[in-house]
Amino acid sequence: MPLGHHLTDGLSAAAIPVYLVLFALLAALARRSARRMREAPVPAGAGPEVERMRRVVALLPYGTLVVAAFVPLAVGLYLVTTTAWTALEQTVFQRYR
């Protein structure tokens, strides 16, 4: 599977499992990030607009799925790698805080 392959180039027998794994990993990472954003503490005295903003911000990690559908495979792999690394860092820093 060439790293310059786009999803819009068509799905061959070799491309289907690669993109399925890529999108599954991105979806799992986006779900984890969205849950962390929703569970973040709200400042005391915050109004209802803060809660609405939290709901909107919690949807932003799913944008990586949309982006990955239109960029080359190498960029999708980069998104998975950096998002997973960030999630690991947050987990470690939260544990040892």
C-alpha positions in Angstrom: 0.0 0.0 0.0 1.7 3.2 -1.1 1.8 6.0 1.5 0.6 8.5 -1.1 -2.6 6.6 -1.7 -5.8 8.6 -1.2 -9.1 7.0 -0.1 -10.6 8.8 -3.1 -8.2 6.9 -5.4 -10.5 3.8 -4.9 -10.5 0.8 -2.6 -8.5 -2.2 -3.7 -8.3 -5.5 -1.8 -5.2 -4.3 -0.1 -6.6 -0.8 0.8 -9.8 -1.9 2.6 -8.2 -3.5 5.7 -5.6 -0.6 6.0 -8.3 2.1 5.9 -10.6 0.1 8.2 -7.8 -0.2 10.8 -6.9 3.5 10.3 -10.5 4.7 10.8 -11.1 2.4 13.8 -8.0 3.7 15.5 -8.9 7.3 14.8 -12.5 6.7 16.0 -11.3 5.2 19.3 -8.9 8.0 19.9 -11.5 10.6 19.0 -14.0 9.0 21.4 -11.4 9.0 24.2 -10.5 12.7 23.6 -14.2 13.7 23.4 -15.0 11.9 26.7 -12.0 13.6 28.4 -13.3 17.0 27.2 -16.8 16.3 28.4 -15.5 15.2 31.8 -13.3 18.3 32.4 -14.3 20.3 35.4 -16.4 23.3 34.9 -15.4 26.5 36.6 -17.7 27.6 39.5 -20.2 30.2 38.4 -20.0 29.3 34.7 -23.2 29.9 32.8 -25.1 27.6 30.5 -23.1 28.8 27.5 -20.1 27.1 28.9 -21.9 23.8 28.9 -23.0 24.3 25.3 -19.4 25.1 24.3 -18.2 22.0 26.0 -20.6 19.9 24.0 -19.4 21.5 20.7 -15.7 21.2 21.6 -16.2 17.5 22.5 -17.2 16.9 18.8 -14.0 18.4 17.4 -11.8 15.3 17.8 -14.1 13.5 15.3 -13.0 16.0 12.7 -9.8 13.9 12.3 -12.0 11.2 10.8 -13.2 13.6 8.1 -9.7 14.9 7.5 -8.3 11.3 7.2 -10.8 10.6 4.4 -9.3 13.3 2.1 -5.6 13.2 2.8 -2.9 10.7 1.7 -2.5 7.5 3.8 0.8 8.9 5.3 -1.1 11.9 6.8 -3.7 9.5 8.3 -0.9 7.5 9.9 0.6 10.7 11.2 -2.8 11.7 12.7 -3.1 8.3 14.5 0.5 8.5 15.8 0.3 12.0 17.1 -3.1 11.6 18.6 -2.1 8.3 20.3 1.1 10.0 21.6 -0.9 12.9 23.0 -3.4 10.6 24.7 -0.6 8.6 26.3 1.1 11.8 27.5 -2.2 13.0 29.0 -2.7 9.7 30.8 0.8 9.7 32.2 0.7 13.3 33.3 -2.8 12.8 34.9 -1.6 9.8 36.8 1.5 11.5 38.2 0.0 14.9 38.9 
